[in-house]
């Protein structure tokens, strides 16, 4: 198993460490990805999901092409419920410069499902095949697909074979049904069956948040890599830590460093979004201060603050108070 962690994961003609930053809407945005890059220069990072129609029709690219080259290597994740906008969207994404393009067939969100995209495609293999085939034709760089265990019934093996047959370079699976959302235990036995059923690399998403859970998941599934989503929320160092620990190396983050990182995250938000960055940062703040003495009162005060200076000074003071 030691060689497994040392060897890179290969997707198409590219190679990466086995731990990757997964997509989380509203969380893994450009300011956060840039923060991750201060720790991890080689790990593949996913963008937030964007619908191909949004990409095709976004004249400025400000909303849908919100990344720059310093964030690479990047896997740009798209959603689609048909083929109409695929060609134009893919052209724009590739021209902007990414390393891989991913199709989301796992999103359980009601608005995405009701529009005929995300995990609803697992319930319509014929439609999915048309979309994946169209994407493969349009994409000249490596192409991946992210799925779930199924929509209402588990059909991940059938869907995985279909996706491989359409020419995808790798497949990621979150082994929960759409109806389970993020509850219950992910079905690692199913992930192992998917791994055995296809020859392209299989990535695992779901309940892998640190090195011990990654090691356990590998032992149970034999997958080729791991998408770390919620495990990196307010932990931009986590991919580096997991990689270091998998190689038997030491890597730790002090309590003081956590608050320095939080301050940098806020600054990245302000640089990227302007004053609105303070409001965007609020969803991250509770996770940075969780577990610290005085965190509850601090969180209550600063999460409602409209003063950038007050939040900056509050983070600084709380960090300095830690012994």
C-alpha positions as CSV (number, residue, x, y, z in Angstrom):
1,X,0.0,0.0,0.0
2,X,2.9,2.4,0.6
3,X,3.7,2.5,-3.1
4,X,0.1,3.5,-3.8
5,X,0.4,6.7,-1.8
6,X,3.7,7.6,-3.3
7,X,2.6,7.1,-6.9
8,X,0.6,9.8,-8.7
9,X,-3.0,9.4,-9.9
10,X,-3.2,9.6,-13.7
11,X,-6.1,11.1,-15.5
12,X,-5.7,11.1,-19.2
13,X,-2.2,12.4,-19.9
14,X,-2.0,14.2,-16.6
15,X,-0.9,13.1,-13.1
16,X,-1.7,14.5,-9.6
17,X,-1.4,13.5,-6.0
18,X,-4.3,11.3,-4.9
19,X,-6.0,13.8,-2.7
20,X,-8.0,16.5,-4.5
21,X,-10.1,19.4,-3.5
22,X,-13.7,18.6,-4.3
23,X,-16.4,21.1,-5.4
24,X,-18.6,22.8,-2.7
25,X,-21.0,25.5,-3.9
26,X,-20.4,28.8,-2.3
27,X,-17.3,27.4,-0.4
28,X,-14.6,26.4,-2.8
29,X,-14.6,29.7,-4.7
30,X,-11.6,31.5,-6.1
31,X,-10.5,33.2,-2.8
32,X,-10.6,29.8,-1.1
33,X,-8.8,28.0,-3.9
34,X,-6.0,30.6,-3.8
35,X,-5.7,30.0,-0.1
36,X,-5.4,26.2,-0.7
37,X,-2.6,27.0,-3.2
38,X,-0.5,28.5,-0.5
39,X,-0.2,25.0,1.0
40,X,-0.7,22.7,-2.0
41,X,0.7,23.5,-5.4
42,X,0.2,20.2,-7.2
43,X,-3.2,18.9,-6.0
44,X,-6.1,19.1,-8.4
45,X,-8.8,21.5,-7.3
46,X,-12.4,21.5,-8.6
47,X,-14.3,24.7,-9.3
48,X,-17.8,25.2,-8.1
49,X,-20.4,23.8,-10.4
50,X,-21.6,26.0,-13.2
51,X,-24.4,25.2,-15.7
52,X,-23.3,25.2,-19.4
53,X,-26.0,27.7,-20.2
54,X,-24.6,30.1,-17.7
55,X,-21.1,29.7,-19.2
56,X,-22.3,30.1,-22.7
57,X,-24.4,33.2,-22.0
58,X,-22.2,35.0,-19.5
59,X,-20.8,37.7,-21.7
60,X,-18.1,39.0,-19.3
61,X,-17.3,35.6,-17.8
62,X,-17.3,37.3,-14.4
63,X,-19.9,34.9,-13.0
64,X,-19.0,31.6,-14.7
65,X,-15.3,31.9,-15.5
66,X,-14.3,33.2,-12.0
67,X,-10.8,31.8,-11.8
68,X,-7.2,32.6,-12.9
69,X,-4.1,30.6,-13.9
70,X,-2.6,30.8,-10.4
71,X,-5.3,28.3,-9.2
72,X,-4.3,25.5,-11.6
73,X,-4.3,22.6,-11.9
74,X,-8.1,23.0,-12.1
75,X,-11.0,20.7,-12.9
76,X,-13.9,22.9,-14.1
77,X,-17.2,21.3,-13.1
78,X,-20.3,21.8,-15.3
79,X,-23.9,20.9,-15.0
80,X,-26.0,20.1,-18.1
81,X,-29.6,19.0,-18.8
82,X,-29.2,18.9,-22.6
83,X,-26.7,19.5,-25.3
84,X,-27.8,23.0,-26.6
85,X,-25.1,25.1,-24.8
86,X,-22.3,22.5,-24.6
87,X,-20.1,23.4,-27.5
88,X,-20.0,27.2,-26.8
89,X,-19.5,26.6,-23.0
90,X,-16.7,24.2,-23.5
91,X,-15.0,26.4,-26.0
92,X,-15.0,29.3,-23.5
93,X,-13.8,27.2,-20.6
94,X,-10.9,25.6,-22.6
95,X,-9.9,29.0,-24.0
96,X,-9.7,30.4,-20.5
97,X,-7.3,27.7,-19.5
98,X,-8.2,24.7,-17.3
99,X,-6.7,21.2,-17.0
100,X,-9.8,19.0,-16.9
101,X,-13.6,19.4,-17.3
102,X,-16.0,17.5,-15.1
103,X,-19.7,16.8,-15.5
104,X,-21.8,16.8,-12.3
105,X,-24.2,13.9,-12.3
106,X,-24.4,13.8,-8.5
107,X,-25.9,17.1,-7.3
108,X,-29.0,16.4,-5.2
109,X,-30.2,20.0,-4.9
110,X,-33.9,20.4,-5.7
111,X,-33.5,23.2,-8.2
112,X,-30.8,21.3,-10.2
113,X,-32.8,18.0,-10.1
114,X,-36.0,19.7,-11.1
115,X,-34.3,21.3,-14.1
116,X,-33.2,17.8,-15.4
117,X,-29.6,18.0,-14.4
118,X,-27.4,16.7,-11.6
119,X,-28.3,13.4,-10.0
120,X,-31.6,13.2,-12.0
121,X,-29.5,12.1,-15.0
122,X,-28.8,8.8,-13.2
123,X,-32.5,8.1,-13.5
124,X,-32.4,8.7,-17.3
125,X,-29.4,6.8,-18.8
126,X,-30.4,7.5,-22.4
127,X,-30.4,11.2,-21.8
128,X,-27.1,11.0,-19.8
129,X,-25.5,9.1,-22.7
130,X,-26.4,11.8,-25.1
131,X,-25.0,14.5,-22.9
132,X,-21.7,12.7,-22.0
133,X,-21.2,11.9,-25.7
134,X,-21.7,15.5,-26.7
135,X,-19.3,16.7,-24.0
136,X,-16.6,14.1,-25.0
137,X,-16.8,15.3,-28.6
138,X,-16.5,19.0,-27.5
139,X,-13.7,18.5,-24.9
140,X,-10.1,18.2,-26.2
141,X,-8.6,17.9,-22.7
142,X,-9.2,15.2,-20.1
143,X,-12.9,14.8,-19.1
144,X,-14.3,13.3,-15.9
145,X,-17.8,12.7,-14.5
146,X,-19.0,12.7,-10.9
147,X,-22.0,10.4,-10.0
148,X,-23.9,9.1,-7.0
149,X,-24.9,5.6,-6.0
150,X,-28.1,6.3,-7.9
151,X,-31.2,8.5,-7.8
152,X,-33.8,6.4,-6.0
153,X,-32.2,3.0,-6.7
154,X,-28.6,2.1,-6.9
155,X,-27.5,1.9,-10.5
156,X,-24.0,3.3,-10.2
157,X,-22.3,0.2,-11.9
158,X,-24.5,0.5,-15.0
159,X,-24.0,4.3,-15.1
160,X,-20.2,3.9,-14.6
161,X,-20.0,1.5,-17.6
162,X,-22.0,3.8,-19.7
163,X,-19.7,6.8,-18.9
164,X,-16.6,4.8,-19.6
165,X,-18.1,3.7,-22.9
166,X,-18.6,7.3,-23.9
167,X,-14.9,8.0,-23.4
168,X,-14.6,9.7,-20.0
169,X,-11.0,9.7,-18.6
170,X,-12.1,9.1,-15.0
171,X,-15.1,8.8,-12.8
172,X,-15.8,10.1,-9.2
173,X,-18.5,8.5,-7.1
174,X,-20.3,9.7,-4.0
175,X,-21.9,6.4,-2.9
176,X,-25.1,7.7,-1.5
177,X,-28.5,7.9,-3.2
178,X,-29.9,11.3,-4.2
179,X,-32.6,10.7,-1.6
180,X,-30.0,10.4,1.1
181,X,-28.4,13.7,0.3
182,X,-25.4,13.7,2.8
183,X,-27.0,11.5,5.5
184,X,-26.2,8.0,6.5
185,X,-23.1,6.0,5.7
186,X,-21.7,6.0,2.2
187,X,-21.8,2.6,0.5
188,X,-18.1,1.8,0.2
189,X,-19.0,-1.7,-1.0
190,X,-20.7,-0.2,-4.0
191,X,-17.7,2.1,-4.7
192,X,-15.5,-1.0,-4.7
193,X,-17.8,-2.7,-7.2
194,X,-17.7,0.3,-9.4
195,X,-13.9,0.2,-9.2
196,X,-13.9,-3.4,-10.3
197,X,-16.4,-2.8,-13.1
198,X,-14.5,-0.2,-15.1
199,X,-10.9,0.3,-16.2
200,X,-10.7,4.1,-15.9
201,X,-9.6,5.7,-12.6
202,X,-12.3,5.9,-9.9
203,X,-12.3,8.7,-7.3
204,X,-14.2,8.5,-4.0
205,X,-16.2,11.3,-2.4
206,X,-18.0,11.0,0.9
207,X,-16.8,10.9,4.5
208,X,-13.1,11.1,3.7
209,X,-12.0,14.0,5.8
210,X,-8.4,13.2,7.0
211,X,-5.7,10.6,6.6
212,X,-7.2,7.9,8.8
213,X,-10.5,8.0,7.0
214,X,-8.7,8.0,3.6
215,X,-6.6,5.0,4.5
216,X,-9.8,3.1,5.7
217,X,-11.7,4.1,2.6
218,X,-8.8,2.8,0.4
219,X,-8.7,-0.5,2.2
220,X,-12.4,-0.9,1.7
221,X,-12.7,0.3,-1.9
222,X,-9.3,0.2,-3.7
223,X,-10.2,3.5,-5.5
224,X,-7.6,5.5,-7.2
225,X,-8.0,8.9,-5.5
226,X,-10.2,11.0,-3.2
227,X,-12.3,14.1,-3.5
228,X,-12.1,16.0,-0.2
229,X,-15.1,18.4,0.0
230,X,-16.4,19.2,3.5
231,X,-13.1,18.0,4.9
232,X,-11.3,21.1,3.6
233,X,-14.0,23.6,4.6
234,X,-12.1,26.2,6.7
235,X,-9.1,23.9,6.5
236,X,-7.2,24.9,3.4
237,X,-4.2,23.1,4.7
238,X,-5.9,19.7,4.8
239,X,-4.8,18.4,1.4
240,X,-1.2,19.0,2.3
241,X,-1.7,17.5,5.7
242,X,-3.3,14.3,4.3
243,X,-0.6,13.9,1.7
244,X,2.2,14.4,4.2
245,X,0.6,11.9,6.7
246,X,0.1,9.3,3.9
247,X,3.8,9.5,3.2
248,X,4.8,9.2,6.9
249,X,5.7,12.8,7.2
250,X,4.9,15.3,9.9
251,X,2.7,18.3,9.2
252,X,0.7,20.2,11.8
253,X,-1.1,23.6,12.1
254,X,-1.0,25.5,15.3
255,X,-3.9,27.3,16.8
256,X,-2.2,30.7,16.1
257,X,-1.7,29.7,12.5
258,X,-5.4,28.9,12.1
259,X,-6.3,32.5,13.0
260,X,-3.6,33.9,10.6
261,X,-5.1,31.7,7.9
262,X,-8.6,33.0,8.7
263,X,-7.4,36.5,8.4
264,X,-5.8,35.8,5.0
265,X,-9.0,34.1,3.9
266,X,-11.0,37.2,4.8
267,X,-8.5,39.4,2.9
268,X,-8.8,37.2,-0.1
269,X,-12.6,37.6,0.0
270,X,-12.3,41.4,0.2
271,X,-9.8,41.5,-2.6
272,X,-12.0,39.4,-4.8
273,X,-15.5,40.6,-3.9
274,X,-14.9,44.0,-2.4
275,X,-16.9,44.9,0.7
276,X,-19.4,42.1,-0.1
277,X,-16.5,39.7,0.8
278,X,-17.2,40.3,4.5
279,X,-20.7,38.7,4.1
280,X,-19.3,35.9,2.0
281,X,-16.8,35.2,4.8
282,X,-19.5,34.7,7.4
283,X,-20.2,31.1,6.4
284,X,-16.5,30.2,7.0
285,X,-16.0,32.0,10.3
286,X,-17.7,29.5,12.6
287,X,-15.6,26.7,11.3
288,X,-12.3,28.6,11.9
289,X,-13.1,29.4,15.6
290,X,-15.0,26.2,16.5
291,X,-13.6,24.6,19.6
292,X,-11.7,27.6,20.9
293,X,-12.3,29.2,24.3
294,X,-14.6,32.2,23.9
295,X,-15.5,31.2,20.4
296,X,-19.2,31.3,21.0
297,X,-19.4,34.9,22.1
298,X,-16.9,35.9,19.5
299,X,-18.8,34.1,16.7
300,X,-22.1,35.7,17.7
301,X,-20.6,39.2,17.7
302,X,-18.6,39.0,14.5
303,X,-20.9,37.0,12.4
304,X,-23.4,39.9,12.5
305,X,-20.8,42.6,12.3
306,X,-20.9,45.0,9.3
307,X,-17.5,46.4,10.0
308,X,-14.5,44.9,8.1
309,X,-12.1,46.4,10.6
310,X,-14.0,45.0,13.6
311,X,-13.9,41.4,12.2
312,X,-10.2,41.8,11.2
313,X,-9.3,43.0,14.7
314,X,-11.4,40.4,16.4
315,X,-9.7,37.6,14.6
316,X,-6.3,39.1,15.4
317,X,-7.1,39.5,19.1
318,X,-8.6,36.1,19.5
319,X,-5.6,34.6,17.8
320,X,-3.2,36.5,20.1
321,X,-5.2,35.4,23.2
322,X,-4.4,31.7,22.6
323,X,-1.6,30.3,24.7
